[in-house]
Amino acid sequence: MNASAATAEPRLDTVTCVSPAGTHRMAYWQWGNPANDRVLLCVHGLTRSGRDFDVLARALAPHYRVVCPDVVGRGRSDWLIDPAYYAIPQYAADMLTLIARLRPARLDWIGTSMGGLIGLGLAGTVALSAAMRPDRGDLGPGPAPDVPLGRVVMNDIGPALSADGLARIGEYVGQEGRFDSFEQAVDYVRSVSAGFGPHDQAGWEDLTRYVVNRQGDHWVKHYDLRIAQAFAPQAPTALQAAEQLLWGAWDHLPAEALILRGAQSDLLPREVARAMLERNPRARLVEFEGVGHAPTLRAPDQVAAVRDFLLA
């Protein structure tokens, strides 16, 4: 592949997905050789977009076809008809549809915050389906889903979440954002994303550019504010069941895993990261000082940690 592939702008495409309420399009950005069947799927956090991974994608495009979706309800993707489906099961189903389109021979995964939970949800669904699929009699068991999941990077997220971190996110996720200038939008993103760690002005502008849309003389948040409904109080039994499924998926990931943690994270407590290491012996942990939730994977040491793990 020529050197320009790593620096070119990404290609935008869409795939049609389905929810119980109807169909929707999910947009995704592709970097690198479109014929490369070694795919790296990068999935963003709750209120972010697939363009969060631009710096990392440029670094890895010579080795992978890097695919960065805008999760439904965000960015260039459609908004759901029924906001009740803004949840991990729907997001995982959408990713399965995308993977079927991509047809990877090998699929590695990077998930920041919510993107990590989607990865665990996908892994758990595939494993559970394989275990529970009925035998077809003389034909034998049905074929397993074609999801060749390889290495997984969990960026500042784990199967158990901090209530304090969730409460902080819940304070702003459903608030309408309307800004009189792009500079005002940058200031807002900087204020609610202090956990991203230190960035220069150009960095904060890049982190803002794809999470606001211009409407006339104003800039507004790029996502469906109804995603905040997922933060409504849930029964403790439901939360415990979801956590149990996520831990089960983590325990049985098919390949090595890398946990990235901001040393000052309020969403991935240190004790949860330690438990993840204890329960999955093929996992390793890298922490970044001066960063909370979540590392943006733009700094050279953060890019190097991911690159070295995936290409080892």
N, C-alpha and C positions, 0 to 999 in steps of 0.2 A: 504494500500500500504506500502511495506517495505521502510525503510529509504534510502536504496541505490538508489531508483528511482530518488531521488532529486539530486544525485551526479553523476549518470552515464552519459556517453557521449550521445549525441542525435542520433536518428536514421535518416538516410537520405533516402528520397523517391522522386519521381517525379510524376507530373501529366501532361497530354498532353492538351494543350490549343490551341486556334485557333485565328488567326487574319485574316483580309481580304487578306493578302499576303500568308497565309499558316499556318501550324501547328508549334508549338514549345513546348518544355518541360520546365516546371517550377519546379525547385528543392525546397524542403522544409525540414526543420529539425523539428523532433518531440521529445518532452521531456514528461516524465510521462507515466501513464498507457494508452496504446493504446486503451483500451476499455472504457475509461472515455469519456462520451458524453458531458461533460462540457469543452468547448474548449476556449482557449485564443489564438487569432491570433495576432502575433506581426510583424509589417511591418516596415521595415527600411527606412532610408533616401536615398537621390538621388544616392550617390556613395558608399553606404555602403552594408552590407550583413546581412542575417538572423542570423549570429553568433554574431552580436552586442548584442543580448539579452541573452547570455549565463548565466551571473550572475543572472539576473532577472528570467530566466527560471528555474534555479536550485532552487530558492527560492519558486517558485509557482507550481512546478511540483507535489508536494503532493496534490494539490487542483485541478489542471487543466491538461488536455492534452494541452501542450503548443506547438504551431505550428508557426514556424518562416521561412517563405518563402524567397528565394533569388528572388527578383523581376526580371522578364525577362530582359536579357541584363547584369545581374550581377551574380557574384559568380559561382555556379554550374549550373545555368540555361542557356538555349540556348540564342543566340542573334537573334533578329528579322531579317527576310529577308529584310523588308522595314523599315528603321529607322523612317519614318514618324509616325509610331504607338507607338513610345516611348512617351506615353502620358497617362493621368489619365484614360480616357475611356477604353483603352486597359488593363491597370493594374487592373482596377475594374472588367472587364470581366474575367480576369485570376483568380482573387480572388473568383468570383462566381463559377468558375469551381472547384477550390480547395474546397470551402465550400460544394459543392455538393458531393465531394469525402469524406469529413470528416463526414458529416451528424450529426452536433451537435444538442443536445437538447437546449443548450444555448451557445451563441457565444458572448464573450467579446473581445474588440479590443484595442490594443495599437498601435498607429501610431506615429513614429518619423518623423517630417518634412514631406517629401513626403508621408510617410506612413499614416500620418494623413489626408492628402488631398485625398488619395485613399479611406480611410474609409468614408470620407464625400461624395466622388463621388459614392461609393457603396450605401450608405444610400439614397442619392438623387435619384439614378437610380431606386432602389427598390420602393421608395415612388411614384415616377412619373409613373412608370409602373403600379402600383396598381390603381392609379387614372385614367389613360388613357385607361386601358384595356377594349376592347369592351365587351358588354354583349353578351352572346351566346344564346340569345333567350330563349326558354323553358328550356335550360340547366342551365340558370343563368350565373353569371360572372365566368370567368375562375379562376383557383386556383392561389393564391398569391405565389410569389417565397418563397421557404423555407429558409429564412435567419432570424433566431431568434436572431437578434442583440440586445445585452444587453448593458452593460456599456462600455463607450468609454473613452480612455485616449488619449488626444491630446498633444503630446510632442513637445512643442515649435513651434507650427504652428497654423494658424487660417485661416478663409476664405479670409482674405485680407493680402497680403504679402508686405513687405517692399522692395522698389525698390533698396535700398542700399544693403540689404542682398542678393538679387538675383544677383546684379552686382558682389558682392564679389565671390559668388559661380561660376558665369559664367566665371570668370577670370582663373580658374584652371580646370574646369570639363572636357573640351575637350582637354587639353594638354596631350601629350604622356608622360607617366612616365616609365622610364627604369633605374633601380638602380643596381649598381655593387655589393651590399651586402644587406642583410636583415636589417642591422643596418642603412644603408643609406635610406632604405624605411621607417623605423621607424622615422627617422629625418624628412622626407618629410611629413608623416602623422601628426606628431606633429606640423609642421609649418603651414599646411593648416587647422588644426583642433584646433587651440588655444581656440576657443569658447567652446570646450568640458570641459574646466575647468582643475583644477590640477589633475594629475595622476602620480603615480610613474613610474619608468622605466618598470617594469613588466606590468603595466596597458597599457602603450603605445605600448608595444610589442603585447599584446593581441588585442588591437584595430587595429593593422597593419596586424596580422597574416592571416586574412581571406579577406583582401582587396588587396592583391598582390599575384600573381602566379609566381612560379619559372619556368623560361624557360632557360634551359642550365645553364650558369653561371650568369644569371641576374634575377631580379625580376621586374615584370611589373604589371600595374594596372589590376585589375580583371574584369573590366567592359568594355562594348562596348563604345568606345569614341564617337560614333555617337549619344549617348543620349544628347550630347551638342546641337544638332540641335533644341531641344525643346526650347532653350533659344534665338532663333532667334526672332527679333522684331515682335510683333503681333499688329494687328489693335486694337486701344483703345476700339472699340465697342465689339470685341471678348473677350477682357479681362474683360470688365464690365459684359458681359453676363455670363462668367464663374464664376466671383465673386458672382454674384447674385444667381446662382444655389448653390454655396457652402454655402452662408449665409442661403438660404432656407433649405438646408439639416441640417445645424447646429441648426436652430431654431426648427426643428421638430424631433430631435433625440428621439428615443422611450424610453430611460432610462437616468439615471444620467451620467454626463460627468465630467471628471477631466482635467483641463488645467494645464500642467506643463510648466513653463517658466524660462529660464535662466535670471537672473536679468539684465544681460548685453546683452541680445539677440539683434541681428541686423535684425532678420527675423520676430519675433513676437513683434511688438511695444506694449508698455504698454497700449496705448489707444485702440488698437485692442482687447487686452485681456479684458479690462474693458467692451468694447462693447459686447464681447461674453458673459460675465456674465449678462449684462443687458438684452440681447435678449433671453437667455436661463436660466430660474430661477432654473433649476435642475443642473446647472454647478457650480463648485467650482474651485478655483485657488490656486496653490502652486508655489512659486517662490524660486529659489536657488541662493543665493549670490555667487559671484565669478565664475559664469558660464554664458556663452553666448549661442550661438547656436551650439549644443543643449545638454542638459543633457544626459549623456550616460547611465543612469539607472544602474550604477555599484556601486556608493557610497551608504553606508548604509542608509542615510537619503532619498535618491531618491528611493531606493528599498522599504523602509518602507512606503513612501507616496503612491506608487502604490499598494502595498500589502494591506494596510489598506483600501484604497478606494474599491478595487475589492472584498475584503472579508468581508466588513462591513455588 
